[in-house]
Amino acid sequence: MVERLTVGPIGENAYVLAGEGYCVLVDPGADASRILSFLDSRGLKPDLIVATHGHLDHSAAIPELLAAWQARGFAVPLAAHAADADYFGEKGEETNRSLFAAIRALGYFNAYWRALPAPDILLNDGDSLSVGPFRVVHSPGHTRGSICLYDEAAAILVSGDTLFRDGVGRTDGPDSDGVALEASLSRLLKLPPGTQVFPGHGEGTTIGRESGILPRL
């Protein structure tokens, strides 16, 4: 099961990935109470939170969610790529503030920043998540530590801000790299064309559809 919740003022997609014996929450960027209500209504208890990258619009609900689960007596570990670790923990405020200042969106930072914990799990390319069938695909470009989650058997790719329907993640931030993004996209577009893509913003797509569009971008 892949369930999408579009949250926050800029339409960030949080995903619930659930199957036999596992539940993974990806990119809870805002609206913690709504996310909690959704999970509770389906009797789901997350085993893991995964951030596809460190930007605040993909992580701002994490502190409230963790506090709510702690009050219920259980902890949920947080996983992110090692190269984006500075968006969390002690350096999280400085790193996120610098990013949002660079893209002229300090108002967003000021409205949504809450202290984020350091990741419990640092992910790297090729890692399998501790639960579920998903494998980590490191896809730098939007940030140095951007990742996708790939379920080969189900032909599902959760792409974060690396690949959108009709577009790609922005590369005007201080941690962005357009050349690296091109290399990441080249790698993703080699996946089977029927692979369903669940992006960090906007509607879903397929690898095949984007393969026919991206060379013209």
Backbone as CSV, one residue per row, in Angstrom:
resi,resn,N_x,N_y,N_z,CA_x,CA_y,CA_z,C_x,C_y,C_z
1,MET,0.835,-1.192,0.000,0.000,0.000,0.000,0.873,1.246,0.000
2,VAL,0.605,2.147,-0.895,1.235,3.461,-0.895,0.121,4.490,-0.791
3,GLU,0.094,5.216,0.308,-0.918,6.252,0.530,-0.226,7.607,0.586
4,ARG,-0.785,8.567,-0.136,-0.211,9.905,-0.191,-1.054,10.866,0.634
5,LEU,-0.388,11.696,1.433,-1.036,12.804,2.129,-0.313,14.074,1.707
6,THR,-1.011,14.975,1.045,-0.412,16.241,0.636,-0.574,17.234,1.777
7,VAL,0.548,17.741,2.287,0.543,18.516,3.520,1.268,19.843,3.329
8,GLY,0.969,20.795,4.212,1.688,22.059,4.236,1.295,23.001,3.120
9,PRO,1.810,24.225,3.182,1.382,25.273,2.246,1.943,25.145,0.840
10,ILE,2.963,24.304,0.650,3.510,24.169,-0.701,3.281,22.758,-1.264
11,GLY,2.302,22.069,-0.717,1.871,20.809,-1.293,2.921,19.715,-1.285
12,GLU,3.531,19.485,-0.145,4.521,18.414,-0.030,3.793,17.087,0.167
13,ASN,4.301,16.048,-0.473,3.700,14.719,-0.378,4.393,13.889,0.692
14,ALA,3.646,13.556,1.740,4.090,12.546,2.702,3.486,11.214,2.270
15,TYR,4.220,10.138,2.472,3.747,8.825,2.047,3.755,7.838,3.205
16,VAL,2.738,7.005,3.222,2.685,5.862,4.117,2.860,4.618,3.255
17,LEU,3.931,3.893,3.515,4.225,2.647,2.809,3.961,1.512,3.791
18,ALA,2.964,0.716,3.518,2.579,-0.319,4.470,2.323,-1.623,3.752
19,GLY,2.729,-2.698,4.379,2.518,-4.025,3.836,2.502,-5.037,4.946
20,GLU,2.723,-6.282,4.601,2.696,-7.349,5.587,3.808,-7.153,6.611
21,GLY,3.417,-6.717,7.792,4.369,-6.614,8.889,5.235,-5.378,8.904
22,TYR,4.935,-4.358,8.113,5.753,-3.147,8.159,4.919,-1.911,7.841
23,CYS,5.397,-0.772,8.336,4.816,0.534,8.006,5.933,1.559,8.050
24,VAL,6.155,2.241,6.930,7.195,3.259,6.822,6.526,4.580,6.473
25,LEU,6.864,5.620,7.207,6.368,6.970,6.937,7.479,7.764,6.273
26,VAL,7.192,8.307,5.091,8.200,9.028,4.317,7.852,10.513,4.255
27,ASP,8.803,11.351,4.608,8.724,12.805,4.423,7.500,13.464,5.065
28,PRO,7.327,13.319,6.378,6.219,14.016,7.041,6.554,15.501,7.220
29,GLY,6.162,16.303,6.232,6.631,17.677,6.164,5.807,18.704,6.897
30,ALA,4.591,18.356,7.322,3.715,19.294,8.023,2.478,18.517,8.473
31,ASP,1.592,19.210,9.176,0.274,18.665,9.543,0.389,17.358,10.309
32,ALA,1.140,17.382,11.415,1.363,16.167,12.193,0.058,15.546,12.675
33,SER,-0.896,16.373,13.129,-2.149,15.823,13.654,-2.922,15.085,12.572
34,ARG,-2.872,15.588,11.359,-3.554,14.915,10.251,-2.896,13.579,9.931
35,ILE,-1.569,13.557,9.946,-0.857,12.315,9.694,-1.176,11.289,10.774
36,LEU,-1.172,11.732,12.028,-1.504,10.825,13.127,-2.913,10.270,12.977
37,SER,-3.866,11.129,12.641,-5.252,10.691,12.478,-5.364,9.662,11.363
38,PHE,-4.644,9.902,10.274,-4.670,8.956,9.159,-4.143,7.589,9.592
39,LEU,-3.003,7.582,10.260,-2.422,6.319,10.695,-3.335,5.618,11.693
40,ASP,-3.872,6.374,12.656,-4.733,5.782,13.672,-5.997,5.187,13.053
41,SER,-6.536,5.869,12.052,-7.777,5.390,11.435,-7.581,4.057,10.734
42,ARG,-6.347,3.733,10.399,-6.045,2.474,9.716,-5.320,1.487,10.618
43,GLY,-5.191,1.855,11.880,-4.545,0.961,12.830,-3.080,0.729,12.550
44,LEU,-2.411,1.748,12.002,-1.010,1.610,11.618,-0.090,2.246,12.652
45,LYS,0.969,1.554,12.961,2.009,2.045,13.860,3.325,2.036,13.086
46,PRO,3.903,3.201,12.810,5.117,3.229,11.986,6.292,2.515,12.632
47,ASP,7.023,1.802,11.808,8.276,1.188,12.240,9.464,2.095,11.986
48,LEU,9.304,3.063,11.061,10.434,3.863,10.610,9.926,5.120,9.931
49,ILE,10.616,6.251,10.155,10.434,7.460,9.359,11.649,7.593,8.452
50,VAL,11.407,7.872,7.176,12.504,8.103,6.239,12.351,9.496,5.639
51,ALA,13.419,10.269,5.670,13.468,11.557,4.984,14.212,11.368,3.668
52,THR,13.548,11.675,2.542,14.233,11.537,1.258,15.322,12.583,1.083
53,HIS,15.238,13.674,1.837,16.321,14.655,1.922,16.030,15.539,3.127
54,GLY,16.943,16.465,3.421,16.861,17.169,4.688,16.026,18.423,4.725
55,HIS,15.507,18.899,3.613,14.801,20.175,3.601,13.588,20.169,4.525
56,LEU,13.380,21.288,5.175,12.379,21.394,6.226,10.967,21.078,5.751
57,ASP,10.655,21.377,4.495,9.296,21.085,4.025,9.028,19.587,3.923
58,HIS,10.065,18.770,4.120,9.885,17.316,4.133,10.077,16.718,5.525
59,SER,10.302,17.562,6.524,10.632,17.019,7.853,9.971,17.730,9.017
60,ALA,9.268,18.827,8.777,8.844,19.698,9.881,7.892,19.040,10.869
61,ALA,7.153,18.010,10.450,6.215,17.357,11.368,6.883,16.323,12.264
62,ILE,8.138,16.015,12.011,8.796,14.930,12.748,8.809,15.166,14.259
63,PRO,9.195,16.344,14.774,9.236,16.503,16.234,7.889,16.244,16.905
64,GLU,6.813,16.766,16.327,5.492,16.569,16.939,5.065,15.106,16.867
65,LEU,5.344,14.465,15.764,4.994,13.048,15.637,5.759,12.203,16.654
66,LEU,7.056,12.432,16.779,7.847,11.644,17.712,7.387,11.856,19.146
67,ALA,7.023,13.105,19.488,6.539,13.380,20.838,5.223,12.652,21.100
68,ALA,4.346,12.629,20.101,3.063,11.947,20.266,3.267,10.454,20.475
69,TRP,4.170,9.859,19.707,4.409,8.423,19.848,5.134,8.107,21.150
70,GLN,6.009,8.995,21.568,6.682,8.786,22.847,5.672,8.794,23.987
71,ALA,4.680,9.677,23.893,3.637,9.728,24.917,2.815,8.444,24.949
72,ARG,2.790,7.727,23.856,2.070,6.450,23.791,2.959,5.278,24.190
73,GLY,4.226,5.578,24.434,5.109,4.540,24.946,5.956,3.821,23.929
74,PHE,6.110,4.401,22.736,7.001,3.749,21.786,7.779,4.791,20.988
75,ALA,8.927,4.370,20.503,9.807,5.243,19.732,9.839,4.777,18.283
76,VAL,9.965,5.744,17.377,10.075,5.438,15.950,11.403,6.008,15.463
77,PRO,12.292,5.188,14.945,13.582,5.696,14.475,13.447,6.519,13.196
78,LEU,14.370,7.441,13.036,14.436,8.315,11.868,15.651,7.937,11.031
79,ALA,15.428,7.813,9.712,16.517,7.476,8.798,16.655,8.542,7.728
80,ALA,17.895,8.895,7.394,18.199,9.845,6.321,19.575,9.510,5.781
81,HIS,19.861,10.027,4.584,21.174,9.764,4.004,22.254,10.497,4.793
82,ALA,23.400,9.863,4.889,24.500,10.438,5.660,24.890,11.827,5.169
83,ALA,24.797,12.090,3.862,25.219,13.380,3.317,24.263,14.515,3.651
84,ASP,23.065,14.196,4.133,22.111,15.230,4.559,21.945,15.280,6.072
85,ALA,22.842,14.636,6.801,22.712,14.561,8.258,22.726,15.934,8.919
86,ASP,23.402,16.918,8.295,23.498,18.240,8.913,22.169,18.992,8.917
87,TYR,21.170,18.510,8.217,19.843,19.125,8.288,19.094,18.733,9.553
88,PHE,19.683,17.842,10.323,19.056,17.323,11.530,20.000,17.529,12.714
89,GLY,19.501,17.315,13.900,20.350,17.376,15.077,20.914,18.764,15.340
90,GLU,22.109,18.828,15.877,22.693,20.083,16.334,22.856,21.103,15.219
91,LYS,23.152,20.667,14.016,23.374,21.589,12.904,22.112,21.872,12.095
92,GLY,20.994,21.271,12.483,19.792,21.357,11.677,19.257,22.766,11.495
93,GLU,19.240,23.540,12.573,18.695,24.891,12.470,19.536,25.750,11.535
94,GLU,20.837,25.746,11.726,21.728,26.549,10.891,21.643,26.135,9.423
95,THR,21.627,24.827,9.182,21.628,24.336,7.802,20.321,24.669,7.095
96,ASN,19.201,24.423,7.748,17.908,24.751,7.138,17.728,26.253,6.969
97,ARG,18.163,27.030,7.957,18.032,28.487,7.839,18.823,28.998,6.631
98,SER,20.042,28.489,6.458,20.866,28.925,5.336,20.219,28.575,4.005
99,LEU,19.638,27.396,3.934,18.984,26.981,2.696,17.806,27.879,2.380
100,PHE,16.937,28.106,3.338,15.743,28.894,3.067,16.064,30.369,2.868
101,ALA,17.141,30.854,3.479,17.580,32.215,3.188,18.070,32.314,1.742
102,ALA,18.792,31.301,1.286,19.348,31.329,-0.070,18.257,31.310,-1.129
103,ILE,17.151,30.657,-0.853,16.069,30.596,-1.849,14.966,31.616,-1.533
104,ARG,15.292,32.570,-0.656,14.396,33.684,-0.312,13.058,33.203,0.244
105,ALA,13.162,32.279,1.195,11.954,31.719,1.816,12.117,31.624,3.333
106,LEU,12.741,32.644,3.932,12.938,32.613,5.375,11.619,32.604,6.135
107,GLY,10.567,33.169,5.545,9.263,33.142,6.197,8.805,31.714,6.445
108,TYR,9.074,30.840,5.486,8.718,29.422,5.653,9.514,28.825,6.807
109,PHE,10.810,29.075,6.816,11.645,28.555,7.902,11.139,29.037,9.254
110,ASN,10.874,30.334,9.370,10.448,30.891,10.649,9.112,30.304,11.115
111,ALA,8.243,29.977,10.183,6.932,29.439,10.536,6.997,27.971,10.939
112,TYR,7.922,27.212,10.345,7.869,25.757,10.499,9.027,25.142,11.279
113,TRP,10.077,25.903,11.532,11.213,25.276,12.200,10.886,24.859,13.629
114,ARG,11.156,23.630,13.943,11.222,23.094,15.290,12.450,22.204,15.324
115,ALA,13.094,22.126,16.470,14.338,21.364,16.560,14.120,19.915,16.139
116,LEU,14.935,19.463,15.207,14.840,18.109,14.674,15.887,17.204,15.324
117,PRO,15.522,15.974,15.634,16.534,15.056,16.177,17.512,14.637,15.100
118,ALA,18.670,14.188,15.542,19.616,13.579,14.608,19.055,12.245,14.119
119,PRO,19.371,11.855,12.896,18.906,10.538,12.420,19.436,9.407,13.294
120,ASP,18.589,8.437,13.525,19.019,7.220,14.216,19.750,6.291,13.261
121,ILE,19.410,6.384,11.968,19.975,5.507,10.952,20.480,6.373,9.809
122,LEU,21.742,6.234,9.457,22.318,6.940,8.318,22.358,5.988,7.131
123,LEU,21.646,6.365,6.088,21.487,5.513,4.920,22.561,5.798,3.874
124,ASN,22.843,4.799,3.063,23.746,4.945,1.935,23.187,4.180,0.741
125,ASP,23.720,4.465,-0.426,23.233,3.849,-1.651,23.272,2.328,-1.553
126,GLY,22.159,1.713,-1.956,22.091,0.259,-1.970,21.601,-0.366,-0.685
127,ASP,21.490,0.422,0.389,20.983,-0.129,1.641,19.537,-0.580,1.483
128,SER,19.185,-1.636,2.191,17.788,-2.011,2.351,17.287,-1.396,3.648
129,LEU,16.049,-0.903,3.629,15.484,-0.396,4.868,15.388,-1.521,5.884
130,SER,15.364,-1.150,7.146,15.296,-2.151,8.214,13.977,-2.905,8.206
131,VAL,12.965,-2.338,7.564,11.671,-3.002,7.408,11.184,-2.790,5.984
132,GLY,10.382,-3.719,5.492,9.790,-3.559,4.174,10.742,-3.917,3.049
133,PRO,10.250,-3.816,1.802,11.012,-4.277,0.638,11.833,-3.199,-0.063
134,PHE,11.940,-2.021,0.508,12.519,-0.887,-0.218,14.035,-0.822,-0.089
135,ARG,14.661,-0.451,-1.212,16.106,-0.258,-1.299,16.396,1.220,-1.533
136,VAL,17.472,1.701,-0.951,17.869,3.100,-1.066,18.621,3.315,-2.374
137,VAL,18.181,4.339,-3.124,18.901,4.776,-4.316,19.376,6.207,-4.054
138,HIS,20.661,6.385,-3.876,21.206,7.725,-3.657,21.065,8.521,-4.957
139,SER,20.425,9.686,-4.870,20.145,10.473,-6.082,20.503,11.936,-5.852
140,PRO,21.776,12.243,-5.641,22.188,13.611,-5.339,21.880,14.568,-6.482
141,GLY,21.757,15.826,-6.107,21.480,16.885,-7.077,20.621,17.957,-6.452
142,HIS,19.425,17.594,-6.026,18.581,18.547,-5.292,19.244,18.884,-3.960
143,THR,19.716,17.848,-3.276,20.645,17.995,-2.149,21.718,16.922,-2.314
144,ARG,22.766,17.051,-1.530,23.834,16.056,-1.616,23.363,14.681,-1.154
145,GLY,22.425,14.675,-0.221,21.970,13.408,0.350,20.586,12.981,-0.091
146,SER,20.102,13.494,-1.204,18.789,13.069,-1.692,18.794,11.575,-2.005
147,ILE,17.675,10.937,-1.671,17.523,9.520,-1.976,16.143,9.256,-2.565
148,CYS,16.025,8.122,-3.229,14.748,7.540,-3.621,14.634,6.187,-2.922
149,LEU,13.421,5.711,-2.793,13.164,4.378,-2.263,12.561,3.536,-3.379
150,TYR,13.152,2.377,-3.639,12.763,1.561,-4.790,12.363,0.173,-4.333
151,ASP,11.165,-0.231,-4.739,10.681,-1.597,-4.540,10.647,-2.238,-5.921
152,GLU,11.653,-3.028,-6.229,11.774,-3.592,-7.568,10.623,-4.537,-7.887
153,ALA,10.244,-5.368,-6.930,9.208,-6.360,-7.187,7.867,-5.707,-7.497
154,ALA,7.548,-4.641,-6.780,6.276,-3.944,-6.983,6.372,-2.846,-8.029
155,ALA,7.570,-2.570,-8.532,7.806,-1.504,-9.523,7.319,-0.158,-9.006
156,ILE,7.831,0.222,-7.825,7.471,1.468,-7.157,8.738,2.237,-6.831
157,LEU,8.743,3.537,-7.128,9.836,4.431,-6.772,9.271,5.647,-6.054
158,VAL,9.667,5.842,-4.807,9.348,7.069,-4.078,10.530,8.000,-4.306
159,SER,10.299,9.083,-5.051,11.421,9.825,-5.650,11.797,11.116,-4.937
160,GLY,11.099,11.469,-3.835,11.439,12.714,-3.166,11.387,13.881,-4.129
161,ASP,12.368,14.781,-4.037,12.419,15.939,-4.936,13.430,15.748,-6.064
162,THR,13.777,14.502,-6.349,14.671,14.240,-7.474,13.918,14.270,-8.789
163,LEU,12.759,13.608,-8.839,12.001,13.473,-10.079,10.529,13.732,-9.816
164,PHE,9.953,14.632,-10.593,8.527,14.956,-10.509,7.828,14.535,-11.801
165,ARG,6.525,14.669,-11.807,5.786,14.586,-13.057,6.075,15.863,-13.838
166,ASP,6.607,15.734,-15.022,6.925,16.875,-15.897,8.066,17.735,-15.376
167,GLY,8.905,17.231,-14.515,9.984,18.083,-14.054,10.908,17.410,-13.066
168,VAL,11.801,18.217,-12.518,12.830,17.723,-11.605,12.973,18.711,-10.451
169,GLY,13.706,18.305,-9.426,13.928,19.158,-8.278,14.788,20.369,-8.621
170,ARG,14.575,21.449,-7.892,15.325,22.678,-8.141,16.782,22.504,-7.730
171,THR,17.650,23.258,-8.387,19.083,23.153,-8.125,19.706,24.514,-7.844
172,ASP,18.924,25.415,-7.242,19.459,26.739,-6.936,19.794,26.902,-5.463
173,GLY,19.790,25.836,-4.713,20.152,25.914,-3.304,21.639,25.757,-3.098
174,PRO,22.134,26.102,-1.907,23.568,26.013,-1.642,24.099,24.589,-1.622
175,ASP,23.228,23.618,-1.470,23.657,22.219,-1.444,23.245,21.478,-2.711
176,SER,22.853,22.215,-3.754,22.384,21.605,-4.993,23.516,21.501,-6.019
177,ASP,23.290,20.629,-7.003,24.298,20.413,-8.040,23.578,19.898,-9.280
178,GLY,23.464,20.745,-10.297,22.750,20.362,-11.496,23.383,19.208,-12.241
179,VAL,24.708,19.157,-12.262,25.398,18.060,-12.943,25.119,16.736,-12.228
180,ALA,25.153,16.773,-10.902,24.852,15.564,-10.128,23.411,15.128,-10.343
181,LEU,22.503,16.099,-10.449,21.099,15.742,-10.685,20.935,15.065,-12.038
182,GLU,21.611,15.561,-13.058,21.540,14.929,-14.378,22.010,13.479,-14.309
183,ALA,23.063,13.229,-13.570,23.564,11.862,-13.433,22.569,10.982,-12.687
184,SER,21.944,11.551,-11.659,20.944,10.794,-10.904,19.743,10.451,-11.765
185,LEU,19.296,11.422,-12.560,18.145,11.176,-13.442,18.477,10.120,-14.486
186,SER,19.685,10.172,-15.015,20.101,9.174,-15.993,20.011,7.775,-15.396
187,ARG,20.380,7.654,-14.155,20.304,6.359,-13.471,18.850,5.931,-13.260
188,LEU,18.013,6.853,-12.814,16.612,6.506,-12.554,15.881,6.124,-13.824
189,LEU,16.174,6.808,-14.910,15.444,6.562,-16.152,15.824,5.235,-16.808
190,LYS,16.772,4.516,-16.222,17.092,3.168,-16.685,16.223,2.111,-16.007
191,LEU,15.420,2.536,-15.023,14.498,1.597,-14.390,13.421,1.200,-15.392
192,PRO,12.724,0.087,-15.162,11.670,-0.330,-16.089,10.653,0.781,-16.313
193,PRO,10.206,0.982,-17.555,9.316,2.101,-17.867,7.990,2.069,-17.136
194,GLY,7.544,0.896,-16.715,6.283,0.817,-15.990,6.388,1.159,-14.518
195,THR,7.587,1.470,-14.040,7.768,1.807,-12.626,6.936,3.024,-12.253
196,GLN,6.111,2.872,-11.214,5.297,3.984,-10.726,6.169,4.908,-9.878
197,VAL,6.065,6.202,-10.128,6.870,7.196,-9.424,5.962,8.012,-8.505
198,PHE,6.348,8.077,-7.239,5.616,8.842,-6.236,6.519,9.992,-5.780
199,PRO,6.315,11.200,-6.320,7.248,12.310,-6.087,6.945,13.093,-4.811
200,GLY,7.901,13.951,-4.460,7.762,14.759,-3.256,6.771,15.892,-3.374
201,HIS,6.416,16.278,-4.582,5.394,17.304,-4.833,4.663,16.912,-6.109
202,GLY,3.383,17.209,-6.170,2.630,16.977,-7.386,2.118,15.556,-7.539
203,GLU,1.548,15.318,-8.703,0.926,14.027,-8.991,1.973,12.978,-9.356
204,GLY,1.556,11.723,-9.268,2.425,10.622,-9.619,2.634,10.505,-11.114
205,THR,3.587,9.668,-11.485,3.904,9.474,-12.894,4.529,8.094,-13.055
206,THR,5.135,7.841,-14.189,5.881,6.610,-14.417,7.241,6.953,-15.011
207,ILE,8.160,6.030,-14.875,9.474,6.221,-15.476,9.341,6.367,-16.988
208,GLY,8.504,5.561,-17.594,8.348,5.631,-19.042,7.853,6.984,-19.515
209,ARG,6.891,7.552,-18.809,6.362,8.862,-19.190,7.461,9.916,-19.090
210,GLU,8.190,9.929,-17.990,9.212,10.958,-17.799,10.413,10.746,-18.719
211,SER,10.667,9.519,-19.116,11.767,9.263,-20.049,11.539,9.972,-21.375
212,GLY,10.261,10.107,-21.754,9.949,10.774,-23.000,9.912,12.277,-22.920
213,ILE,9.926,12.811,-21.688,9.796,14.259,-21.500,11.109,14.909,-21.098
214,LEU,11.853,14.273,-20.207,13.015,14.922,-19.608,14.102,15.318,-20.594
215,PRO,14.351,14.575,-21.677,15.382,15.056,-22.614,15.082,16.420,-23.220
216,ARG,13.807,16.846,-23.164,13.464,18.153,-23.724,13.481,19.258,-22.691
217,LEU,13.768,18.933,-21.432,13.768,19.965,-20.393,14.994,20.865,-20.529
